[in-house]
Amino acid sequence: MKVFPLQSIAVKVFHWINLFSVSVMLLSGLQIYNANPVFGGREGLHLPPILLLGGWLAGGRDWHFAAMTLFSVNLFCYGLYVLLSRRWKIRFVSSRDVKALQGENVKRKFYSWHRIAYTAIVPVLLIAILSGIGMYKSAQFDWIVKLFGDDWQALRIAHFMTVPIVLTFIPIHVLLALRVGQKKLIESMFW
C-alpha cells in the first residue's frame, strides 16, 4: 500500500482558506443575487434566506468582498508557493498527460485528468476575480470593464457563470484525488 507524503503546512492552510472563503463567497453572492438576479431582473428566481449570508444587499456585499479579498490573496500566495517550490511541474498539465491518457495505466490517467482539471480552473478563477473587481470598482478599473466589452451585464453574466464551473470543479477535484490517493491523500490536505 502506497503511503502519501504529508502535505506541507502551507498546502493545508491554502486548502482551509479556500474552503472557508469559497463558502462565504457563495452564500453572500447568493444574497447579492437575490437583490437583483442576473437572469430575470427583480422577477427572477429568489432563493430562501437559509442559503444566504449578509441579511440584505449591503451585508451580502460586505461579506462577499471580505471573502473575495481573502480568496484572492490566498490564491496569489498559493501561486507564489507553486512557482517558488516548483510544484507547477507536477500540478499543471503537460505533454506527458496527453500520452498518459492514451496509455493503459489507469492510475496515471487519473493523475492526468486531475492535472487537466487543475489547469482548466485557473482561467475560470481569473475571469471570476477580474469580473468581480470590474463590477466592484468599475471606475478605478475601467480597463477590466473594457475587457468585457464595456457591458455591465456581460460582467455580471461572466461572474455568475464562473460559480457553477467552480462548484463543478470542487467535487471533480476531490473525486480525482480520491481515485489517485484514496482517503489518505484527501486527509493529508486538511489534517
C-alpha positions in Angstrom: 0.0 0.0 0.0 1.4 3.4 -1.0 1.8 5.9 1.7 1.4 9.5 0.6 3.8 12.1 2.0 2.3 14.6 4.4 1.4 17.8 2.7 3.2 20.9 3.8 1.5 23.2 6.3 1.3 25.8 3.6 -0.8 23.5 1.4 -3.1 22.7 4.3 -3.6 26.4 5.1 -4.3 27.2 1.5 -7.0 24.5 1.3 -8.7 25.6 4.5 -8.7 29.2 3.5 -10.1 28.3 0.1 -12.8 26.1 1.6 -13.9 28.9 4.0 -13.6 31.8 1.5 -15.4 30.0 -1.3 -18.3 29.0 1.1 -18.6 32.6 2.3 -18.5 34.0 -1.3 -21.1 31.5 -2.4 -23.6 32.3 0.3 -23.0 36.1 0.2 -23.1 36.0 -3.6 -26.5 34.4 -3.4 -27.6 37.3 -1.1 -26.4 39.8 -3.7 -28.1 37.8 -6.5 -31.4 37.9 -4.5 -31.3 41.7 -4.5 -31.3 41.8 -8.4 -31.0 38.4 -10.1 -28.7 38.3 -13.1 -31.3 36.4 -15.1 -34.8 37.8 -15.0 -34.2 41.0 -13.1 -36.2 41.5 -9.9 -38.7 39.0 -11.1 -36.1 36.3 -11.4 -35.6 33.3 -9.1 -35.3 34.2 -5.5 -33.5 31.9 -3.0 -34.6 31.2 0.6 -32.8 33.0 3.4 -31.3 29.8 4.7 -29.0 29.8 1.6 -27.9 33.5 2.1 -25.3 35.4 4.1 -25.5 39.1 4.9 -29.2 39.7 5.5 -29.6 42.3 2.8 -27.7 43.6 -0.3 -25.1 45.7 1.6 -24.5 43.0 4.1 -24.1 40.4 1.3 -21.7 42.7 -0.5 -19.6 43.3 2.7 -19.2 39.5 3.3 -18.6 38.9 -0.4 -15.8 41.5 -0.7 -14.2 40.4 2.5 -14.1 36.7 1.4 -13.1 37.7 -2.1 -10.1 39.6 -0.7 -9.1 36.6 1.4 -9.6 34.2 -1.5 -7.6 36.4 -3.9 -4.7 36.9 -1.5 -4.7 33.2 -0.8 -4.6 32.4 -4.5 -1.8 34.8 -5.1 0.2 33.4 -2.2 -0.5 29.8 -3.4 0.6 30.8 -6.9 3.9 32.2 -5.5 4.3 29.0 -3.4 3.7 26.8 -6.5 6.1 28.9 -8.5 8.9 29.1 -5.9 8.6 25.5 -4.8 8.5 24.4 -8.4 5.3 22.4 -7.7 3.9 23.7 -11.0 5.8 20.9 -12.7 3.6 18.3 -11.0 0.4 20.4 -10.6 -0.4 21.6 -14.2 -1.0 19.7 -17.4 1.9 18.8 -19.7 2.5 16.8 -22.8 3.1 13.7 -20.6 -0.5 13.8 -19.6 -1.7 13.6 -23.2 0.4 10.5 -23.6 -0.8 9.1 -20.3 -4.5 9.4 -21.4 -3.7 7.3 -24.5 -1.9 4.6 -22.3 -3.1 1.7 -20.3 -2.1 2.8 -16.8 -5.5 3.7 -15.2 -3.9 5.5 -12.2 -1.7 7.6 -14.4 -4.8 8.5 -16.4 -6.5 9.8 -13.2 -3.4 11.8 -12.4 -3.6 13.3 -15.9 -7.3 14.1 -15.6 -6.6 15.7 -12.2 -3.9 18.0 -13.7 -6.1 18.9 -16.6 -8.9 19.9 -14.2 -6.4 21.8 -12.0 -5.1 23.7 -15.1 -8.5 24.4 -16.6 -9.8 26.1 -13.4 -7.1 28.8 -13.5 -8.6 30.9 -16.3 -12.0 30.4 -14.7 -10.8 31.8 -11.4 -9.1 34.7 -13.3 -12.4 35.5 -15.0 -14.2 35.3 -11.7 -11.8 37.7 -10.0 -11.5 40.1 -12.9 -15.2 40.4 -13.5 -15.8 40.8 -9.7 -13.2 43.6 -9.5 -14.7 45.1 -12.6 -18.2 45.3 -11.0 -16.9 46.3 -7.6 -14.5 49.1 -8.7 -15.6 49.9 -12.3 -14.3 53.5 -12.2 -10.9 52.6 -10.9 -10.5 49.5 -13.1 -12.3 50.6 -16.3 -9.8 48.6 -18.3 -11.3 45.5 -16.8 -14.8 46.6 -17.8 -13.5 47.2 -21.3 -12.2 43.6 -21.4 -15.8 42.6 -21.1 -17.0 44.9 -23.9 -17.9 47.9 -21.7 -21.0 46.0 -20.8 -22.2 45.7 -17.1 -24.5 42.8 -17.9 -21.6 40.9 -19.6 -19.5 41.4 -16.4 -22.4 40.1 -14.3 -23.1 37.1 -16.5 -19.4 36.2 -16.8 -19.0 36.4 -13.0 -22.2 34.5 -12.3 -21.3 31.7 -14.8 -18.0 31.0 -13.0 -19.9 29.9 -10.0 -21.3 26.6 -11.4 -18.0 25.9 -13.0 -16.1 26.3 -9.7 -18.8 24.3 -7.9 -18.4 21.5 -10.5 -14.7 21.6 -10.2 -14.6 21.0 -6.5 -16.2 17.6 -6.4 -14.3 16.6 -9.6 -11.1 17.7 -7.9 -11.9 15.7 -4.7 -13.1 12.6 -6.7 -10.0 12.5 -8.8 -7.8 12.9 -5.7 -9.7 10.0 -4.1 -9.1 7.9 -7.2 -5.4 8.7 -7.2 -4.6 8.6 -3.5 -7.7 7.3 -1.7 -8.9 8.9 1.5 -5.3 9.3 2.8 -4.5 11.9 0.2 -7.6 14.0 0.9 -6.9 13.8 4.7 -3.3 14.9 4.2 -4.6 18.1 2.5 -6.5 19.1 5.6 -5.2 17.3 8.7 
